[in-house]
Amino acid sequence: CWPRAYYPADIQDKPTLPLAHINNQQLSSFAYFFWDFTPRWVKKPPDLLSAGQLSLTQGQASVFGYKRHSSVDQVFQIQATQDTRARYNVFYFPGWQVLIDERPVPIDPDNEIGVMDFVIPAGNHEVRLVWTQTPLRQFARTVSWAALGVLAGMFFWARWPIVFFKRPKKR
């Protein structure tokens, strides 16, 4: 594996370097790999993505409480004076849910950078963003655990067959 090119030695602006080189395919081979690991909703690389940040794109609201349980479970207390369109700056991927007062609301990932947009109705609300398992992932996990169980059973049967079943003695 040899990179097609290297960073120029005179680049001084380190914080913007990764984003600059994603957009310039002549700087590094990383630009080719960026699209391999992004969801299909991403149409262009973001200029600046504040991961995990909630921003309000339309309407008026204020965020007066925030609790991070983990990177995939965050809760915001929001007071909206009118219906407000919000954006959670994380790439959308199946399994993400937005719950407003514990009720799911639709997520719109159809924007240029593929992040999650949703509407917060007027009033005081608890907005929870949580990543959950999809039915396909749950099925795959069950199949994986079952396969592991079968392999462990085959190992123990080959190692100690008499422990599990008594075999008749050979005469």
Backbone as CSV, one residue per row, in Angstrom:
resi,resn,N_x,N_y,N_z,CA_x,CA_y,CA_z,C_x,C_y,C_z
1,CYS,0.836,-1.181,0.000,0.000,0.000,0.000,0.880,1.242,0.000
2,TRP,0.876,1.964,-1.055,1.637,3.203,-1.149,0.667,4.335,-1.426
3,PRO,0.727,5.412,-0.645,-0.149,6.551,-0.946,0.236,7.187,-2.275
4,ARG,-0.746,7.731,-2.956,-0.486,8.385,-4.238,0.275,9.692,-4.049
5,ALA,0.079,10.345,-2.908,0.743,11.619,-2.645,0.836,11.811,-1.140
6,TYR,1.619,12.773,-0.730,1.787,13.091,0.680,1.359,14.525,0.921
7,TYR,1.163,14.860,2.198,0.874,16.248,2.532,2.059,17.119,2.138
8,PRO,1.805,18.290,1.604,2.921,19.223,1.388,3.529,19.593,2.741
9,ALA,4.839,19.729,2.805,5.534,19.967,4.067,5.292,21.352,4.632
10,ASP,4.808,22.286,3.846,4.677,23.659,4.318,3.276,24.021,4.803
11,ILE,2.375,23.051,4.949,1.021,23.365,5.422,1.092,23.645,6.919
12,GLN,0.643,24.815,7.342,0.712,25.224,8.739,-0.630,25.134,9.449
13,ASP,-1.718,25.199,8.718,-3.047,25.249,9.317,-3.515,23.832,9.631
14,LYS,-3.082,23.275,10.745,-3.355,21.878,11.080,-4.838,21.567,11.338
15,PRO,-5.624,22.444,12.026,-7.021,22.084,12.293,-7.856,21.890,11.030
16,THR,-7.590,22.623,9.962,-8.400,22.483,8.754,-7.775,21.542,7.742
17,LEU,-6.612,20.996,8.043,-5.924,20.140,7.095,-6.742,18.927,6.667
18,PRO,-7.322,18.148,7.593,-8.074,16.977,7.126,-9.228,17.336,6.201
19,LEU,-9.965,18.395,6.512,-11.092,18.770,5.660,-10.608,19.285,4.315
20,ALA,-9.486,19.984,4.302,-8.951,20.491,3.042,-8.525,19.341,2.148
21,HIS,-7.967,18.330,2.741,-7.461,17.270,1.880,-8.539,16.254,1.494
22,ILE,-9.664,16.251,2.180,-10.792,15.433,1.725,-11.313,15.993,0.402
23,ASN,-11.376,17.306,0.303,-11.928,17.940,-0.885,-10.941,18.036,-2.039
24,ASN,-9.666,17.834,-1.789,-8.664,17.928,-2.845,-8.085,16.548,-3.103
25,GLN,-8.528,15.895,-4.162,-8.123,14.523,-4.417,-6.668,14.388,-4.812
26,GLN,-5.984,15.486,-5.097,-4.579,15.398,-5.459,-3.664,15.383,-4.242
27,LEU,-4.183,15.765,-3.070,-3.335,15.798,-1.886,-3.059,14.416,-1.310
28,SER,-4.059,13.541,-1.291,-3.857,12.274,-0.620,-4.830,11.231,-1.128
29,SER,-4.470,9.984,-0.921,-5.369,8.903,-1.309,-6.543,8.799,-0.351
30,PHE,-6.490,9.488,0.802,-7.608,9.461,1.743,-8.896,9.934,1.094
31,ALA,-8.800,10.853,0.157,-9.984,11.378,-0.518,-10.740,10.272,-1.227
32,TYR,-10.030,9.271,-1.710,-10.695,8.164,-2.382,-11.412,7.268,-1.379
33,PHE,-10.870,7.141,-0.161,-11.464,6.275,0.845,-12.606,6.937,1.590
34,PHE,-12.685,8.263,1.581,-13.738,8.964,2.306,-15.108,8.467,1.893
35,TRP,-15.318,8.293,0.601,-16.632,7.889,0.107,-16.930,6.431,0.396
36,ASP,-15.943,5.620,0.694,-16.180,4.215,1.017,-16.800,4.045,2.391
37,PHE,-16.642,5.026,3.257,-17.084,4.873,4.638,-18.171,5.853,5.040
38,THR,-18.782,6.516,4.099,-19.861,7.433,4.426,-21.191,6.843,3.985
39,PRO,-22.260,7.152,4.710,-23.577,6.651,4.323,-24.008,7.188,2.961
40,ARG,-24.970,6.534,2.358,-25.393,6.896,1.002,-26.088,8.258,0.938
41,TRP,-26.480,8.814,2.068,-27.166,10.103,2.065,-26.193,11.266,1.901
42,VAL,-24.911,11.039,2.103,-23.919,12.114,2.004,-23.636,12.388,0.533
43,LYS,-23.916,13.616,0.110,-23.707,13.993,-1.285,-22.386,14.736,-1.479
44,LYS,-21.922,15.418,-0.446,-20.632,16.109,-0.506,-20.036,16.119,0.898
45,PRO,-18.708,16.163,0.995,-18.090,16.209,2.329,-18.451,17.513,3.030
46,PRO,-18.641,17.466,4.329,-18.957,18.702,5.057,-17.741,19.610,5.121
47,ASP,-17.981,20.917,5.106,-16.889,21.873,5.272,-16.386,21.836,6.702
48,LEU,-17.304,21.846,7.643,-16.953,21.766,9.050,-18.108,21.083,9.752
49,LEU,-17.851,19.939,10.316,-18.906,19.166,10.975,-18.612,19.127,12.460
50,SER,-19.444,19.777,13.245,-19.290,19.751,14.691,-20.031,18.521,15.197
51,ALA,-19.332,17.425,15.288,-19.960,16.147,15.632,-20.679,16.238,16.973
52,GLY,-21.893,15.761,16.985,-22.673,15.724,18.201,-23.307,17.042,18.575
53,GLN,-23.160,18.063,17.763,-23.714,19.368,18.085,-25.118,19.499,17.506
54,LEU,-26.008,20.022,18.291,-27.363,20.305,17.830,-27.401,21.766,17.402
55,SER,-27.878,22.015,16.186,-28.014,23.393,15.719,-29.445,23.602,15.244
56,LEU,-29.901,24.834,15.360,-31.254,25.187,14.947,-31.158,25.904,13.609
57,THR,-31.814,25.353,12.589,-31.680,25.904,11.239,-32.831,26.822,10.852
58,GLN,-34.019,26.630,11.430,-35.177,27.494,11.162,-36.001,27.597,12.430
59,GLY,-36.600,28.743,12.638,-37.449,28.926,13.802,-36.662,29.490,14.978
60,GLN,-37.343,29.567,16.135,-36.709,30.113,17.328,-36.888,29.152,18.485
61,ALA,-35.770,28.860,19.127,-35.781,27.980,20.288,-34.503,28.203,21.066
62,SER,-34.521,27.769,22.316,-33.300,27.834,23.117,-33.086,26.489,23.793
63,VAL,-31.838,26.094,23.861,-31.458,24.845,24.511,-31.027,25.206,25.923
64,PHE,-31.739,24.693,26.933,-31.392,25.060,28.301,-30.958,23.869,29.142
65,GLY,-30.799,22.735,28.531,-30.297,21.580,29.256,-29.732,20.562,28.295
66,TYR,-28.652,19.914,28.718,-28.011,18.923,27.865,-27.413,17.840,28.745
67,LYS,-27.666,16.592,28.382,-27.095,15.475,29.120,-26.613,14.443,28.109
68,ARG,-25.350,14.097,28.213,-24.777,13.097,27.312,-24.620,11.797,28.084
69,HIS,-25.426,10.813,27.720,-25.299,9.499,28.346,-24.155,8.722,27.699
70,SER,-24.029,8.867,26.393,-22.942,8.239,25.634,-22.890,8.925,24.274
71,SER,-22.002,8.454,23.406,-21.915,9.076,22.085,-23.123,8.752,21.223
72,VAL,-23.912,7.762,21.605,-25.095,7.384,20.826,-26.392,7.561,21.617
73,ASP,-26.348,8.340,22.689,-27.548,8.617,23.483,-27.370,9.976,24.158
74,GLN,-28.073,10.991,23.612,-27.950,12.338,24.145,-29.327,12.954,24.323
75,VAL,-29.471,13.749,25.365,-30.765,14.358,25.696,-30.594,15.874,25.789
76,PHE,-31.510,16.606,25.142,-31.519,18.061,25.167,-32.856,18.531,25.724
77,GLN,-32.839,19.573,26.544,-34.052,20.240,26.995,-34.186,21.491,26.128
78,ILE,-35.293,21.578,25.396,-35.451,22.664,24.432,-36.768,23.383,24.665
79,GLN,-36.709,24.710,24.620,-37.902,25.549,24.708,-38.024,26.266,23.372
80,ALA,-39.046,25.876,22.596,-39.254,26.450,21.267,-40.455,27.387,21.307
81,THR,-40.262,28.601,20.792,-41.371,29.557,20.737,-42.251,29.319,19.527
82,GLN,-41.728,28.585,18.541,-42.488,28.210,17.343,-41.912,26.895,16.826
83,ASP,-42.582,26.312,15.838,-42.027,25.093,15.252,-40.622,25.394,14.730
84,THR,-39.677,24.560,15.103,-38.272,24.815,14.803,-37.649,23.614,14.114
85,ARG,-36.913,23.891,13.076,-36.178,22.823,12.382,-34.783,22.744,12.993
86,ALA,-34.421,21.553,13.455,-33.130,21.348,14.107,-32.284,20.390,13.281
87,ARG,-30.986,20.481,13.486,-30.048,19.605,12.787,-29.072,19.040,13.815
88,TYR,-28.958,17.716,13.822,-27.972,17.040,14.661,-26.817,16.657,13.749
89,ASN,-25.646,17.204,14.001,-24.519,17.105,13.091,-23.756,15.789,13.201
90,VAL,-24.459,14.722,12.956,-23.884,13.382,12.865,-24.489,12.756,11.615
91,PHE,-23.686,12.048,10.835,-24.228,11.393,9.643,-25.385,10.482,10.035
92,TYR,-26.481,10.551,9.265,-27.606,9.656,9.507,-27.236,8.251,9.039
93,PHE,-27.667,7.290,9.811,-27.504,5.890,9.470,-28.684,5.157,10.069
94,PRO,-29.220,4.124,9.399,-30.375,3.419,9.960,-30.102,2.956,11.394
95,GLY,-31.059,3.210,12.241,-30.921,2.885,13.652,-31.011,4.130,14.523
96,TRP,-30.701,5.300,13.951,-30.838,6.533,14.717,-32.311,6.850,14.913
97,GLN,-32.660,7.295,16.098,-34.026,7.730,16.399,-33.980,9.076,17.102
98,VAL,-34.954,9.913,16.770,-35.155,11.164,17.491,-36.472,11.018,18.233
99,LEU,-36.409,11.179,19.554,-37.601,11.077,20.393,-37.858,12.435,21.033
100,ILE,-39.025,12.987,20.797,-39.417,14.228,21.441,-40.492,13.870,22.452
101,ASP,-40.172,14.084,23.716,-41.041,13.677,24.827,-41.387,12.195,24.718
102,GLU,-40.369,11.397,24.421,-40.444,9.925,24.314,-41.313,9.431,23.149
103,ARG,-41.652,10.312,22.208,-42.382,9.904,20.999,-41.469,10.082,19.795
104,PRO,-41.371,9.053,18.930,-40.483,9.179,17.762,-41.004,10.208,16.755
105,VAL,-40.077,10.932,16.167,-40.400,11.893,15.112,-39.584,11.522,13.874
106,PRO,-40.083,11.892,12.690,-39.344,11.540,11.468,-38.019,12.306,11.359
107,ILE,-37.035,11.609,10.815,-35.717,12.191,10.558,-35.588,12.390,9.057
108,ASP,-35.067,13.555,8.674,-34.863,13.852,7.257,-33.365,13.957,6.982
109,PRO,-32.744,12.899,6.423,-31.313,12.973,6.118,-31.034,13.509,4.716
110,ASP,-32.067,13.977,4.032,-31.927,14.399,2.643,-31.414,15.841,2.562
111,ASN,-30.151,16.015,2.938,-29.471,17.291,2.773,-28.096,16.985,2.196
112,GLU,-27.370,17.987,1.792,-26.108,17.747,1.078,-25.094,16.941,1.871
113,ILE,-25.037,17.158,3.180,-24.010,16.480,3.967,-24.526,15.255,4.710
114,GLY,-25.799,14.898,4.546,-26.338,13.651,5.074,-26.493,13.568,6.575
115,VAL,-26.663,14.715,7.243,-26.873,14.696,8.687,-28.373,14.691,8.985
116,MET,-28.727,14.587,10.266,-30.126,14.408,10.656,-30.830,15.739,10.894
117,ASP,-31.895,15.984,10.129,-32.761,17.136,10.327,-34.095,16.633,10.867
118,PHE,-34.703,17.405,11.768,-36.013,17.051,12.300,-36.690,18.316,12.809
119,VAL,-37.998,18.230,13.047,-38.787,19.396,13.461,-39.178,19.240,14.928
120,ILE,-38.958,20.306,15.685,-39.355,20.368,17.093,-40.577,21.271,17.179
121,PRO,-41.710,20.772,17.682,-42.890,21.636,17.794,-42.702,22.692,18.881
122,ALA,-43.536,23.728,18.826,-43.464,24.801,19.819,-43.752,24.247,21.211
123,GLY,-43.054,24.796,22.205,-43.253,24.385,23.592,-41.964,23.879,24.223
124,ASN,-42.089,23.412,25.478,-40.950,22.843,26.195,-40.901,21.348,25.935
125,HIS,-39.740,20.865,25.517,-39.627,19.458,25.152,-38.297,18.868,25.591
126,GLU,-38.338,17.568,25.797,-37.111,16.801,25.976,-36.849,16.092,24.656
127,VAL,-35.715,16.392,24.037,-35.352,15.803,22.749,-34.226,14.807,23.008
128,ARG,-34.477,13.569,22.659,-33.477,12.525,22.862,-33.060,11.967,21.507
129,LEU,-31.758,11.909,21.283,-31.200,11.309,20.071,-30.494,10.039,20.500
130,VAL,-30.932,8.921,19.965,-30.400,7.630,20.402,-30.234,6.720,19.199
131,TRP,-29.156,5.976,19.216,-28.911,4.997,18.155,-29.314,3.636,18.683
132,THR,-30.206,2.966,17.952,-30.733,1.680,18.385,-30.407,0.601,17.357
133,GLN,-30.661,-0.627,17.732,-30.424,-1.750,16.831,-31.591,-1.873,15.856
134,THR,-31.282,-2.092,14.589,-32.324,-2.352,13.599,-32.668,-3.841,13.668
135,PRO,-33.824,-4.249,13.146,-34.163,-5.681,13.165,-33.118,-6.547,12.455
136,LEU,-32.540,-6.052,11.378,-31.515,-6.819,10.674,-30.282,-7.030,11.554
137,ARG,-29.856,-5.993,12.261,-28.701,-6.133,13.158,-29.013,-7.086,14.301
138,GLN,-30.229,-7.028,14.844,-30.613,-7.948,15.920,-30.603,-9.389,15.422
139,PHE,-31.110,-9.628,14.213,-31.096,-10.977,13.633,-29.660,-11.452,13.433
140,ALA,-28.805,-10.588,12.886,-27.402,-10.958,12.654,-26.697,-11.267,13.968
141,ARG,-26.985,-10.505,15.008,-26.382,-10.773,16.317,-26.840,-12.125,16.858
142,THR,-28.131,-12.435,16.693,-28.655,-13.731,17.155,-27.996,-14.876,16.408
143,VAL,-27.863,-14.740,15.093,-27.217,-15.791,14.294,-25.761,-15.950,14.728
144,SER,-25.071,-14.861,14.986,-23.671,-14.938,15.412,-23.535,-15.652,16.755
145,TRP,-24.390,-15.317,17.711,-24.331,-15.996,19.010,-24.676,-17.475,18.878
146,ALA,-25.658,-17.798,18.032,-26.011,-19.211,17.819,-24.844,-19.969,17.193
147,ALA,-24.169,-19.357,16.219,-23.013,-20.001,15.592,-21.891,-20.204,16.607
148,LEU,-21.674,-19.240,17.465,-20.656,-19.379,18.504,-21.017,-20.518,19.459
149,GLY,-22.302,-20.621,19.798,-22.752,-21.721,20.659,-22.534,-23.083,20.011
150,VAL,-22.833,-23.188,18.720,-22.631,-24.458,17.999,-21.143,-24.809,17.964
151,LEU,-20.284,-23.827,17.688,-18.839,-24.083,17.670,-18.325,-24.519,19.042
152,ALA,-18.781,-23.858,20.095,-18.373,-24.252,21.442,-18.856,-25.662,21.747
153,GLY,-20.093,-25.985,21.348,-20.615,-27.342,21.557,-19.802,-28.383,20.806
154,MET,-19.421,-28.069,19.571,-18.604,-29.007,18.795,-17.229,-29.200,19.444
155,PHE,-16.661,-28.123,19.984,-15.370,-28.225,20.647,-15.471,-29.138,21.869
156,PHE,-16.479,-28.896,22.718,-16.618,-29.709,23.925,-16.960,-31.152,23.595
157,TRP,-17.747,-31.379,22.567,-18.104,-32.743,22.170,-16.870,-33.495,21.677
158,ALA,-16.026,-32.829,20.894,-14.813,-33.480,20.395,-13.805,-33.721,21.521
159,ARG,-13.778,-32.853,22.497,-12.802,-32.948,23.587,-13.234,-33.937,24.657
160,TRP,-14.458,-33.831,25.084,-14.967,-34.673,26.167,-16.341,-35.227,25.807
161,PRO,-16.440,-36.190,24.902,-17.749,-36.671,24.469,-18.520,-37.398,25.560
162,ILE,-17.843,-38.013,26.496,-18.538,-38.797,27.518,-19.200,-37.888,28.545
163,VAL,-18.709,-36.692,28.705,-19.281,-35.776,29.685,-20.743,-35.478,29.366
164,PHE,-21.038,-35.342,28.089,-22.393,-34.961,27.708,-23.305,-36.155,27.466
165,PHE,-22.804,-37.200,26.846,-23.591,-38.382,26.559,-22.772,-39.610,26.905
166,LYS,-23.392,-40.549,27.547,-22.701,-41.799,27.858,-22.722,-42.669,26.610
167,ARG,-21.543,-43.068,26.194,-21.434,-43.968,25.050,-21.254,-45.401,25.570
168,PRO,-21.820,-46.318,24.870,-21.588,-47.706,25.304,-20.124,-48.095,25.092
169,LYS,-19.614,-48.900,25.983,-18.234,-49.336,25.872,-18.105,-50.295,24.725
170,LYS,-16.964,-50.204,24.028,-16.693,-51.100,22.910,-16.212,-52.450,23.457
171,ARG,-16.687,-53.548,22.863,-16.279,-54.883,23.299,-15.429,-55.526,22.295
